[in-house]
Amino acid sequence: MSADTLVVVPARRKATRLPDKPLAMIGDAPMIVQVWRRAREADIGRVIVACDDAEIAAVVEDAGGEAVLTAADHPSGSDRVFEAVCRIDPDARMGAVVNVQGDLPTIAPETVRAALRPLNEPEVAIATLAAEITDADERDNPNVVKVVGSPLGPDRLRALYFTRATAPWGDGPLYHHIGLYAFRRDALSRFVGLPPSPLEKRERLEQLRALEAGMRIDVAVVDAVPLGVDTPADLEKARALLS
């Protein structure tokens, strides 16, 4: 566990496809508490939940966690994370901030830890995750974001682009991007201060804003994509996995 790493789990109550998603029960606890537990089990730093609703904060605190109430109108999870970080770390003493999405109740703690590894390289501003695509249906699915990158080793890429298209062309693996990020503290501040970029708006992928601004993103390749809960069917899968 590092004293200069802050793990933030953003959560908002008004999800369109699954209302009250953070409060949905999975096993013995609401989903947001399950995600908080996985983040704690990663044992990489202090964990807080950044949320827009007092009831979400209350269930986290009742479970022994720490919650920060943020504005309800943030355009993205990264903006919500940044508001919470500024409250917790106003003097910018933290070295790294890990953003763990609040809808990943079954994520393995070692997957969370993997996101920090690329930050060992001083040139890396942001780190994220990907897994090799093994399901043929995912190759052409625009809802599956692919990362195009230069291999730096057997489990590491330098990101060149993120896309909903099938890319790159030709023989070789394709990688399913996992939206969990580790930022250097100053990189997070710079990122949220940038305006939305042309490719970000076209692909609807905010990480392209960082690449277009010249920020380096490296990718740790992990074994599998964690289950993200976006629909009632996903919720039932998560309940089965954690039963």
C-alpha positions as CSV (number, residue, x, y, z in Angstrom):
1,M,0.0,0.0,0.0
2,S,1.4,3.4,-1.0
3,A,0.9,6.6,1.0
4,D,1.0,8.7,-2.2
5,T,-1.6,6.7,-4.2
6,L,-5.3,7.5,-4.0
7,V,-7.9,5.1,-5.4
8,V,-11.2,6.8,-6.3
9,V,-14.4,5.0,-7.2
10,P,-16.8,7.4,-9.0
11,A,-20.6,6.7,-8.7
12,R,-23.7,8.5,-9.9
13,R,-27.2,7.5,-9.1
14,K,-29.0,8.4,-12.3
15,A,-27.9,5.7,-14.7
16,T,-30.2,5.5,-17.7
17,R,-30.3,1.8,-18.3
18,L,-30.2,0.6,-14.7
19,P,-31.7,3.2,-12.3
20,D,-30.1,3.3,-8.8
21,K,-27.3,1.1,-10.0
22,P,-24.8,1.8,-7.2
23,L,-27.4,0.8,-4.6
24,A,-28.4,-2.5,-6.4
25,M,-27.8,-5.4,-4.0
26,I,-25.2,-8.0,-5.0
27,G,-24.8,-10.7,-2.4
28,D,-24.7,-9.1,1.0
29,A,-24.0,-5.5,0.0
30,P,-24.9,-2.8,-2.6
31,M,-22.8,-2.8,-5.7
32,I,-20.9,0.3,-4.8
33,V,-19.8,-1.4,-1.5
34,Q,-18.7,-4.5,-3.5
35,V,-16.5,-2.3,-5.8
36,W,-15.1,-0.5,-2.7
37,R,-14.2,-3.9,-1.3
38,R,-12.4,-4.9,-4.4
39,A,-10.5,-1.6,-4.5
40,R,-9.5,-2.1,-0.8
41,E,-8.4,-5.7,-1.5
42,A,-6.0,-4.3,-4.2
43,D,-4.1,-2.7,-1.3
44,I,-2.4,0.0,-3.3
45,G,-3.6,3.1,-1.4
46,R,-6.3,5.0,0.4
47,V,-9.8,4.3,-1.2
48,I,-12.6,6.8,-1.4
49,V,-16.0,6.8,-3.2
50,A,-16.8,10.0,-5.1
51,C,-20.6,10.1,-5.4
52,D,-23.4,12.5,-6.2
53,D,-26.0,11.2,-3.7
54,A,-26.2,11.2,0.1
55,E,-27.7,7.7,0.2
56,I,-24.7,6.2,-1.7
57,A,-22.4,8.0,0.7
58,A,-24.3,6.6,3.6
59,V,-24.1,2.9,2.5
60,V,-20.3,3.3,1.9
61,E,-19.8,4.9,5.3
62,D,-21.9,2.2,7.0
63,A,-19.7,-0.4,5.5
64,G,-16.6,1.3,6.9
65,G,-15.6,3.2,3.8
66,E,-14.9,6.8,3.0
67,A,-17.1,8.8,0.7
68,V,-17.0,12.3,-0.8
69,L,-20.1,14.1,-2.1
70,T,-19.5,15.8,-5.4
71,A,-21.5,17.8,-7.8
72,A,-24.3,16.0,-9.7
73,D,-23.6,17.6,-13.1
74,H,-20.1,16.3,-14.0
75,P,-19.8,15.4,-17.7
76,S,-17.6,12.3,-16.9
77,G,-16.3,10.1,-14.2
78,S,-12.9,11.7,-14.5
79,D,-14.3,15.1,-13.6
80,R,-16.0,13.6,-10.6
81,V,-12.8,11.9,-9.5
82,F,-10.9,15.2,-9.9
83,E,-13.3,17.1,-7.7
84,A,-12.9,14.4,-5.0
85,V,-9.2,14.4,-5.3
86,C,-9.0,18.2,-5.0
87,R,-10.9,18.0,-1.7
88,I,-8.8,15.1,-0.3
89,D,-5.5,16.4,-1.7
90,P,-5.7,20.2,-2.1
91,D,-2.0,20.6,-2.0
92,A,-1.4,18.0,-4.7
93,R,0.8,15.8,-2.6
94,M,-0.5,12.5,-4.0
95,G,1.7,11.0,-6.7
96,A,-0.9,8.9,-8.4
97,V,-4.7,8.6,-8.7
98,V,-6.4,5.3,-9.7
99,N,-9.9,5.6,-11.1
100,V,-11.9,2.4,-10.6
101,Q,-15.3,2.5,-12.2
102,G,-18.2,2.0,-9.8
103,D,-19.9,-0.7,-11.9
104,L,-17.2,-3.3,-11.7
105,P,-18.2,-5.4,-8.6
106,T,-16.4,-8.5,-9.7
107,I,-13.1,-7.0,-10.7
108,A,-10.0,-8.9,-9.4
109,P,-7.8,-6.9,-7.0
110,E,-4.7,-7.9,-9.1
111,T,-6.4,-6.2,-12.1
112,V,-6.6,-3.0,-10.2
113,R,-3.0,-3.3,-9.2
114,A,-1.9,-3.9,-12.8
115,A,-3.1,-0.4,-13.7
116,L,-0.3,1.2,-11.7
117,R,2.6,-0.8,-13.2
118,P,3.1,1.5,-16.3
119,L,3.6,4.5,-14.1
120,N,6.9,3.1,-13.1
121,E,8.1,4.7,-16.3
122,P,8.6,8.5,-15.7
123,E,7.5,9.3,-19.3
124,V,4.0,7.7,-18.8
125,A,1.3,10.2,-17.8
126,I,-1.7,7.9,-17.8
127,A,-1.9,4.1,-17.5
128,T,-4.9,1.9,-18.4
129,L,-5.7,-1.8,-19.1
130,A,-6.7,-4.1,-22.0
131,A,-7.2,-7.8,-22.6
132,E,-6.7,-9.6,-25.9
133,I,-10.0,-10.2,-27.7
134,T,-10.9,-13.9,-27.8
135,D,-14.6,-13.6,-28.8
136,A,-15.0,-13.2,-32.5
137,D,-18.2,-11.1,-32.0
138,E,-16.2,-8.5,-30.1
139,R,-13.9,-7.7,-33.1
140,D,-16.6,-5.8,-35.0
141,N,-18.7,-4.6,-32.1
142,P,-18.6,-0.8,-31.8
143,N,-19.5,-1.1,-28.1
144,V,-16.2,-2.8,-27.6
145,V,-13.5,-0.2,-27.5
146,K,-10.2,-1.3,-29.0
147,V,-6.8,0.0,-28.2
148,V,-4.2,0.2,-30.9
149,G,-0.7,0.2,-29.5
150,S,3.0,-0.5,-30.0
151,P,4.1,-3.6,-28.0
152,L,6.7,-2.8,-25.3
153,G,6.8,-6.3,-23.9
154,P,4.6,-9.4,-23.5
155,D,2.1,-7.6,-21.3
156,R,2.5,-3.9,-22.2
157,L,1.5,-1.5,-25.0
158,R,2.1,2.1,-25.7
159,A,-1.3,3.4,-26.8
160,L,-1.4,5.1,-30.2
161,Y,-5.2,5.2,-30.6
162,F,-8.5,4.1,-29.2
163,T,-11.4,3.3,-31.5
164,R,-14.8,1.6,-31.8
165,A,-13.8,0.3,-35.2
166,T,-12.0,-3.0,-35.9
167,A,-8.4,-2.0,-35.7
168,P,-5.6,-2.5,-36.5
169,W,-6.1,-4.3,-39.9
170,G,-4.2,-7.5,-40.7
171,D,-3.1,-10.5,-38.8
172,G,-2.4,-10.2,-35.1
173,P,-4.2,-9.7,-31.8
174,L,-6.9,-7.1,-31.1
175,Y,-7.2,-5.6,-27.6
176,H,-10.4,-4.8,-25.7
177,H,-9.8,-1.6,-23.7
178,I,-10.8,-1.7,-20.0
179,G,-11.8,1.7,-18.7
180,L,-9.8,1.7,-15.5
181,Y,-7.1,4.5,-15.3
182,A,-4.1,5.4,-13.2
183,F,-3.1,9.1,-13.6
184,R,-0.1,10.9,-12.3
185,R,-1.7,13.6,-10.1
186,D,-0.5,16.4,-12.4
187,A,-1.6,14.5,-15.5
188,L,-5.2,14.2,-14.1
189,S,-5.2,18.0,-13.4
190,R,-4.1,18.7,-16.9
191,F,-6.5,16.2,-18.5
192,V,-9.7,17.6,-16.9
193,G,-8.6,21.1,-17.8
194,L,-8.3,20.3,-21.5
195,P,-11.3,21.0,-23.8
196,P,-13.0,18.0,-25.5
197,S,-10.9,17.2,-28.6
198,P,-12.1,16.5,-32.2
199,L,-11.4,12.8,-32.2
200,E,-12.8,12.4,-28.7
201,K,-16.1,13.9,-29.9
202,R,-16.1,11.8,-33.0
203,E,-15.4,8.5,-31.3
204,R,-17.1,9.4,-28.0
205,L,-13.9,8.3,-26.1
206,E,-12.5,10.8,-23.7
207,Q,-9.1,9.2,-23.5
208,L,-8.4,10.5,-27.0
209,R,-8.3,14.0,-25.6
210,A,-5.1,13.0,-23.7
211,L,-3.5,11.5,-26.8
212,E,-4.4,14.5,-29.0
213,A,-2.8,16.7,-26.4
214,G,0.5,14.7,-26.6
215,M,0.1,12.9,-23.2
216,R,1.6,9.4,-23.1
217,I,-0.8,6.5,-22.2
218,D,0.6,3.0,-21.6
219,V,-1.5,-0.1,-21.3
220,A,-1.0,-3.1,-19.1
221,V,-2.4,-6.3,-20.7
222,V,-4.4,-8.5,-18.3
223,D,-6.0,-11.9,-18.7
224,A,-9.7,-11.0,-18.9
225,V,-12.2,-8.1,-19.1
226,P,-14.0,-7.6,-15.8
227,L,-17.8,-7.6,-15.9
228,G,-19.3,-4.1,-16.2
229,V,-22.8,-3.8,-14.9
230,D,-24.9,-1.7,-17.3
231,T,-28.2,-3.7,-17.6
232,P,-30.5,-5.9,-15.5
233,A,-28.9,-8.9,-17.2
234,D,-25.4,-7.8,-16.2
235,L,-26.6,-7.4,-12.7
236,E,-27.9,-11.0,-12.6
237,K,-24.5,-12.2,-13.9
238,A,-22.7,-10.3,-11.2
239,R,-25.0,-11.7,-8.5
240,A,-24.3,-15.2,-9.8
241,L,-20.5,-14.6,-9.8
242,L,-20.5,-13.3,-6.2
243,S,-23.1,-15.7,-4.8
